[in-house]
């Protein structure tokens, strides 16, 4: 697996921060321009994607990711970027897992979703504070999944 070792500065970009990569650096990784990658700084690693904004290749660093990596805007860092070929796993709330086990149609549709969409759907249910809200969100998600396979 290709990896890229760089010394760079964490730069402010919009409301977040980013590590900027050149086109040559992105090409050296051997993946697509928006490839999933791991970013390691020191002993910490996060999973992310190469993004493009304003003609630049970026590894976006939200406040949460900066905290996980122990960096902040303006820091000079030694970073290792590598293609991330690992399967993207989504932690399912218990209610969603049980509902998908009981409904093969919805489960098939869920499996066909992009990892980011699966994560968004699971988070919407898991983040509900009230049981009634969680149940409503679960039912709405299952209806959407069933409709996906019906069309």
trRosetta pair geometry for C-beta under 8 A, 3 or more apart (Angstrom, degrees):
i j d omega theta_ij theta_ji phi_ij phi_ji
1 82 5.9 58 137 -172 118 113
1 83 5.9 -135 -165 53 103 99
1 85 7.1 -131 -111 -1 128 123
2 28 6.4 -172 176 145 136 68
2 29 5.2 165 102 -148 125 40
2 30 4.8 130 9 7 146 117
2 82 6.9 172 96 -138 52 72
2 83 6.3 61 58 -5 86 109
3 29 7.7 31 -114 -118 23 80
3 80 5.7 5 174 -175 121 96
3 81 6.7 160 -162 81 69 44
3 82 4.0 -28 -105 -89 92 98
3 83 8.0 -120 -83 10 59 67
4 21 7.7 61 117 -130 161 122
4 25 5.6 86 -152 -167 152 92
4 28 5.8 106 -89 94 111 119
4 29 5.8 -59 -27 -73 118 90
4 80 7.1 154 78 -157 49 48
4 81 4.5 -14 59 60 103 97
4 82 7.3 -177 19 -72 67 50
5 78 7.3 -2 -173 -177 90 88
5 79 7.4 170 -151 88 46 47
5 80 5.4 -15 -100 -102 72 77
6 19 7.8 131 86 177 133 126
6 21 7.8 -157 -25 -109 168 82
6 25 6.9 15 -69 -134 139 140
6 78 7.7 173 90 -153 40 47
6 79 5.4 -15 64 62 85 92
6 81 7.0 6 11 3 112 109
7 76 6.9 21 177 175 88 97
7 77 7.3 -172 -148 93 53 39
7 78 5.5 -23 -98 -99 77 67
7 79 7.8 155 -95 18 27 73
8 19 5.5 95 98 -152 141 97
8 20 7.0 -162 -170 50 138 71
8 76 7.3 -167 105 -149 24 64
8 77 6.4 -21 66 60 67 80
8 79 6.3 -38 35 18 105 121
9 74 6.7 -25 -173 -154 107 27
9 75 7.0 163 -151 85 63 37
9 76 5.2 -38 -94 -96 75 65
9 77 7.4 130 -112 14 25 77
10 17 5.1 36 166 157 98 132
10 18 7.4 158 -159 74 65 21
10 19 6.2 -48 -106 -74 62 76
10 61 6.4 -47 -150 46 113 158
10 66 7.3 103 -171 -119 152 108
10 71 5.3 142 -40 151 156 125
10 72 6.7 159 86 105 144 24
10 73 5.6 -127 114 -117 101 33
10 74 6.6 -30 71 27 86 25
10 75 4.9 22 22 52 117 85
10 77 6.2 53 -36 -4 97 124
11 17 6.3 162 85 -162 32 82
11 18 5.9 -32 68 65 83 72
11 19 7.5 123 20 -102 84 29
11 20 6.1 4 28 -21 135 109
11 73 7.0 40 -162 -147 16 83
11 74 8.0 81 -102 -68 42 40
12 16 7.9 168 -153 102 56 33
12 17 5.5 -53 -101 -105 42 78
12 73 4.9 31 -65 -140 86 136
12 74 8.0 9 -32 -43 93 76
13 16 6.2 -18 72 77 79 76
13 17 6.3 107 22 -142 78 25
13 18 4.3 -3 14 7 137 119
13 53 6.8 114 175 81 129 140
13 56 8.0 -132 -117 80 140 142
13 58 6.2 -106 72 -129 175 144
13 60 7.3 -107 75 -115 128 77
14 53 7.6 -61 -24 159 125 159
16 60 5.7 44 105 -168 148 92
16 61 6.0 168 163 77 107 52
16 62 5.2 -60 -125 -99 128 47
16 63 7.2 -119 -123 -32 81 63
17 60 7.9 127 81 -162 41 51
17 61 4.5 -36 81 71 87 108
17 66 6.2 63 45 -75 128 130
17 72 7.5 144 -24 -176 167 40
17 73 4.7 -150 -99 -85 135 86
18 56 8.0 112 113 120 147 128
18 58 4.1 -30 -167 -159 145 108
18 59 6.0 145 -163 67 78 49
18 60 5.2 -37 -99 -102 98 43
18 61 5.8 174 -91 11 36 87
19 39 7.1 158 27 -142 143 138
19 58 7.2 133 67 -160 46 58
19 59 4.3 -7 53 52 97 111
19 61 6.8 75 -15 -30 81 121
19 77 7.6 -77 -99 61 122 126
19 79 6.1 -2 -134 2 162 174
19 81 7.9 -163 102 -66 142 127
20 56 5.5 -52 -137 -176 104 124
20 57 6.8 106 -167 73 59 64
20 58 6.2 -31 -103 -100 57 66
21 25 4.3 -127 -169 87 95 128
21 26 5.3 111 126 -54 127 85
21 50 6.7 -55 40 -133 143 114
21 57 4.2 -62 70 101 91 117
21 58 7.3 -171 17 -80 84 17
21 59 6.7 74 -23 -22 111 96
21 81 7.3 -46 -89 24 135 174
22 25 4.7 101 52 3 76 100
22 26 7.2 -140 95 -2 43 84
22 57 7.0 22 117 38 2 123
23 26 5.7 -55 -150 37 34 111
23 27 6.2 34 152 -19 67 107
23 57 6.7 147 -79 -20 49 133
24 27 5.7 -54 -145 38 31 112
24 28 6.4 37 153 -28 64 104
25 28 5.7 -50 -150 27 31 115
25 29 7.3 37 151 -24 59 97
25 57 7.4 -171 71 82 103 143
25 81 7.8 62 163 59 110 142
26 29 6.0 -52 -166 21 37 112
26 31 7.9 -90 180 66 76 79
26 33 6.1 36 164 -125 144 62
26 35 7.9 152 -163 22 90 113
26 50 6.0 112 -123 -161 111 160
26 57 5.0 -118 -54 -147 133 166
27 30 7.7 51 170 -68 43 35
29 35 6.5 -167 115 65 133 151
29 37 6.9 -44 -156 -101 153 123
29 50 8.0 171 47 -42 158 144
29 81 6.7 -62 -90 120 128 105
29 82 7.4 166 -138 -143 103 30
29 83 5.5 139 173 -54 102 91
30 83 6.6 -62 69 -43 91 141
31 35 3.1 60 128 -95 135 158
31 36 7.9 -114 180 43 159 50
31 37 7.5 -168 43 -70 154 93
31 50 7.7 148 90 13 118 132
31 83 4.8 146 -44 -109 131 117
32 35 4.7 143 54 -61 70 84
33 50 6.3 -124 163 106 45 124
33 52 6.5 8 152 -45 118 123
33 57 7.0 -118 -164 -111 86 111
34 49 5.7 16 176 170 74 116
34 50 5.6 -148 -129 78 30 81
34 51 6.5 43 -126 -100 87 44
34 52 7.2 -78 -79 -8 91 95
35 49 6.8 -178 95 -149 29 75
35 50 5.5 31 46 19 69 114
35 83 5.9 -50 156 -124 135 89
35 84 7.8 151 150 34 87 77
36 47 6.8 2 -176 -176 103 95
36 48 7.5 170 -152 97 62 29
36 49 5.3 -46 -99 -95 53 81
36 83 7.3 73 84 -167 65 62
36 84 4.2 -83 128 65 95 109
36 85 8.0 149 80 -71 110 29
36 88 7.4 -123 -126 -63 163 116
37 47 7.7 168 90 -153 38 54
37 48 6.1 -23 67 72 81 75
37 49 6.7 123 17 -120 80 28
37 50 6.1 63 -5 -38 127 87
37 59 7.1 -74 73 -111 131 115
37 81 5.3 6 171 -172 139 89
37 82 6.3 150 -160 76 84 35
37 83 5.9 -63 -106 -109 73 30
37 84 5.2 160 -133 -11 12 98
38 45 5.4 2 -180 -173 111 113
38 46 7.2 161 -155 81 64 35
38 47 5.8 -38 -101 -99 71 61
38 48 7.7 116 -119 25 25 72
38 80 8.0 -2 105 107 92 87
38 81 7.3 167 81 -150 51 44
38 82 5.2 -9 52 59 96 90
38 84 4.8 120 -35 -80 79 104
39 45 6.8 157 79 -152 43 61
39 46 5.4 -15 59 59 95 85
39 48 5.7 -2 -3 25 118 121
39 59 5.5 122 -81 179 144 145
39 69 7.3 -31 114 -94 106 138
39 79 6.2 -20 -166 -167 88 115
39 80 7.5 151 -157 78 41 52
39 81 5.6 -7 -104 -102 71 76
40 44 6.9 166 -148 90 62 44
40 45 4.4 -23 -94 -96 85 88
40 79 6.8 145 75 -160 51 61
40 80 4.3 -12 59 58 105 101
40 81 7.9 -165 23 -70 71 34
40 82 7.7 15 0 7 109 104
41 44 5.9 -14 65 65 73 93
41 69 4.7 56 49 -170 123 110
41 70 7.1 -151 103 56 113 87
41 71 5.9 -10 116 -37 163 129
41 77 5.1 -26 -136 -174 125 131
41 78 7.0 137 -139 76 72 56
41 79 5.2 -32 -84 -102 88 77
41 80 7.8 -179 -70 20 42 71
42 69 7.5 134 35 -173 102 69
42 70 6.3 -25 36 56 146 131
42 78 7.9 103 -55 65 56 93
44 68 5.8 164 -178 146 133 71
44 69 4.8 -180 99 -120 133 47
44 70 6.0 147 3 5 147 100
46 65 5.1 71 -143 -143 173 99
46 68 5.5 100 -74 99 116 136
46 69 6.2 -69 -14 -58 119 103
47 84 5.6 103 -138 -132 95 164
47 86 7.9 -91 -109 61 134 118
47 88 7.8 159 153 -111 151 90
48 59 5.7 93 102 -161 144 87
48 60 6.6 -168 -165 55 132 74
48 65 7.1 46 -73 -127 126 151
50 57 5.7 -12 -174 -171 110 99
50 58 7.2 137 -164 68 58 40
50 59 6.4 -44 -105 -79 59 72
51 57 7.6 145 77 -160 38 50
51 58 4.9 -34 70 68 88 95
51 59 7.6 138 21 -96 84 24
51 60 5.6 15 24 -24 136 110
52 55 7.4 4 -174 -115 98 9
52 56 6.9 162 -150 79 60 41
52 57 6.0 -31 -96 -99 74 53
52 58 7.0 152 -99 16 21 88
53 56 6.1 -25 68 57 64 90
53 58 5.7 -10 24 1 103 139
59 81 6.9 -131 -70 -108 150 127
60 65 7.6 104 118 38 67 155
61 65 4.7 -131 -151 92 64 119
61 66 5.0 86 158 -63 111 85
61 69 7.2 -63 -141 26 121 141
61 71 7.3 -44 -175 83 154 116
62 65 4.8 95 48 10 74 99
62 66 7.0 -134 94 -5 37 87
63 66 5.8 -54 -147 36 29 112
63 67 6.4 31 153 -20 63 105
64 67 5.8 -56 -152 35 29 111
64 68 6.5 29 151 -19 64 106
65 68 5.4 -52 -146 36 36 113
65 69 6.2 21 158 -8 68 110
66 69 6.0 -66 -146 47 29 101
66 71 5.3 -102 -154 77 78 73
66 72 5.8 81 175 -96 130 48
66 73 7.8 -29 -125 -36 151 63
67 70 7.4 31 -175 -73 30 37
71 75 4.7 -141 -158 61 90 151
71 77 5.7 -19 -111 -73 141 139
72 75 5.4 105 56 -25 59 116
88 115 3.5 16 99 -131 144 155
88 119 7.9 -71 157 -45 117 118
90 115 6.6 178 -49 -157 108 75
90 118 4.5 -147 -16 124 162 112
90 119 4.9 -144 -118 -81 116 67
90 122 5.3 156 161 4 119 153
91 122 6.9 153 84 150 52 148
92 96 4.8 -126 -173 87 102 112
92 97 4.3 125 109 -61 130 92
92 100 7.4 -70 -157 15 158 137
92 122 5.3 -109 -114 -126 56 126
93 96 4.8 84 60 11 83 104
93 97 7.0 -156 89 -8 39 89
93 122 6.2 165 -4 -166 84 81
93 125 5.0 -136 29 110 142 110
93 126 4.2 -173 -64 -82 119 84
93 134 7.7 -127 145 -157 159 117
94 97 5.8 -58 -147 37 30 111
94 98 6.3 27 158 -17 66 108
95 98 6.0 -58 -149 38 28 109
95 99 6.3 26 155 -18 64 110
95 125 6.5 -139 72 169 114 129
95 134 6.4 114 26 154 162 114
95 135 7.6 -114 -168 -93 154 58
95 138 5.4 -74 133 -96 123 149
96 99 5.7 -56 -144 38 31 111
96 100 6.2 28 158 -17 66 107
96 121 7.7 134 -136 131 147 96
96 122 5.9 -147 64 -118 169 77
96 125 5.3 125 -51 79 120 164
96 126 8.0 -61 -3 -51 128 83
96 138 6.2 -145 -81 -123 73 99
96 141 7.2 -25 -117 94 108 151
97 100 6.0 -58 -147 38 28 107
97 101 6.4 31 153 -22 63 106
98 101 5.6 -53 -149 34 31 114
98 102 6.4 20 156 -11 64 110
99 102 5.9 -64 -149 43 30 106
99 103 6.0 -10 163 13 68 118
99 106 6.9 -42 138 95 94 150
99 138 6.1 162 -31 -178 160 114
99 142 5.9 -97 162 -81 135 128
100 103 6.2 -75 -130 56 28 86
100 106 5.9 -123 -115 105 65 102
100 107 4.2 109 -175 -92 88 88
100 110 5.8 -52 -119 25 128 156
101 107 7.2 88 -72 -79 23 136
103 106 4.0 28 115 25 122 113
103 107 6.1 155 92 -20 66 87
103 142 6.5 64 64 -148 169 115
103 146 7.6 -67 171 -74 132 103
104 107 5.3 -55 -140 39 33 116
104 108 6.2 37 160 -23 67 102
105 108 6.0 -53 -152 31 27 109
105 109 6.7 23 151 -13 61 107
105 145 7.5 135 121 128 76 96
105 146 5.7 51 119 -117 121 78
105 149 5.4 -149 -175 61 92 158
106 109 5.7 -57 -150 39 34 111
106 110 6.1 38 152 -23 68 106
106 142 5.1 -27 -118 -144 151 77
106 145 4.1 75 -143 106 79 134
106 146 5.6 -38 -78 -60 86 77
106 149 7.9 -124 -82 -1 34 131
107 110 5.6 -52 -145 35 31 113
107 111 6.4 33 155 -21 64 105
108 111 5.8 -53 -148 34 30 112
108 112 6.6 27 153 -17 62 109
108 149 6.3 71 86 -93 110 138
109 112 5.7 -62 -154 37 32 112
109 113 7.1 46 148 -38 63 94
109 145 4.0 150 88 -171 135 84
109 146 7.0 -140 -1 -68 155 25
109 148 4.4 120 -150 76 128 124
109 149 4.7 -107 -69 -41 112 102
110 113 5.9 -41 -161 7 37 116
110 118 6.3 89 -177 -116 82 99
110 121 7.4 -133 -129 86 96 155
110 145 5.6 -12 -54 -129 80 138
112 148 7.6 -177 74 139 125 134
113 117 4.2 -117 176 88 114 119
113 118 4.8 145 91 -56 120 82
113 121 7.2 16 133 -2 172 138
114 117 4.6 88 57 7 83 104
114 118 7.1 -150 91 -7 41 85
115 118 5.6 -53 -146 35 34 112
115 119 6.2 34 156 -20 67 106
116 119 5.6 -53 -148 37 32 113
116 120 6.3 35 152 -21 64 106
117 120 5.6 -50 -145 35 33 114
117 121 6.3 33 155 -19 65 105
118 121 5.9 -57 -149 37 29 110
118 122 6.3 24 156 -14 65 110
119 122 5.9 -58 -145 41 28 108
119 123 6.0 28 157 -21 65 110
120 123 5.9 -56 -143 37 26 110
120 124 6.5 33 156 -25 61 104
121 124 5.9 -52 -154 27 28 114
121 125 7.1 19 154 -9 60 105
121 141 5.3 115 -165 -137 107 126
122 125 6.1 -63 -158 39 34 106
122 126 6.0 25 154 -14 71 115
123 126 5.6 -59 -136 45 32 108
123 127 5.6 27 166 -20 69 114
124 127 6.3 -57 -137 36 19 106
124 128 7.3 36 155 -40 54 95
124 137 5.3 -159 135 -170 99 134
124 141 7.2 156 80 -69 126 124
125 128 6.2 -43 -164 2 34 114
125 134 5.9 75 -168 -153 71 77
125 137 4.9 -176 -96 111 66 121
125 138 5.4 75 -124 -74 124 77
125 141 6.5 -54 -57 -11 118 152
128 133 4.0 -168 -162 109 118 104
128 134 3.9 178 84 -73 136 69
128 137 5.5 -164 -52 10 140 141
129 133 6.7 35 51 49 59 141
130 133 4.3 89 65 5 92 105
130 134 6.9 -159 93 -7 48 85
131 134 5.5 -55 -148 37 33 114
131 135 6.2 33 155 -20 67 106
132 135 5.8 -54 -147 36 30 111
132 136 6.4 32 153 -19 64 105
133 136 5.7 -53 -147 36 32 111
133 137 6.3 28 156 -16 65 107
134 137 5.9 -58 -149 39 28 109
134 138 6.3 31 153 -22 64 108
135 138 5.6 -53 -146 35 30 114
135 139 6.4 29 156 -17 65 105
136 139 5.9 -57 -149 38 29 108
136 140 6.3 27 154 -17 65 108
137 140 5.7 -54 -144 38 31 111
137 141 6.2 33 155 -21 65 107
138 141 5.8 -56 -149 36 28 111
138 142 6.4 26 155 -17 64 106
139 142 5.8 -55 -146 37 31 110
139 143 6.3 34 154 -20 64 106
140 143 5.7 -54 -149 36 31 113
140 144 6.4 31 153 -18 64 106
141 144 5.7 -55 -149 36 31 111
141 145 6.3 30 153 -19 65 106
142 145 5.6 -53 -146 37 33 112
142 146 6.3 32 156 -18 66 105
143 146 5.9 -55 -147 37 29 109
143 147 6.3 30 154 -20 64 108
144 147 5.7 -55 -147 37 30 113
144 148 6.6 41 151 -30 63 101
145 148 5.6 -47 -154 22 34 117
145 149 7.2 21 155 -9 63 101
146 149 6.2 -61 -157 39 35 102
146 150 6.3 33 149 -22 68 111
147 150 5.5 -57 -143 36 35 114
147 151 6.5 28 162 -20 67 107
148 151 6.6 -65 -154 31 24 103
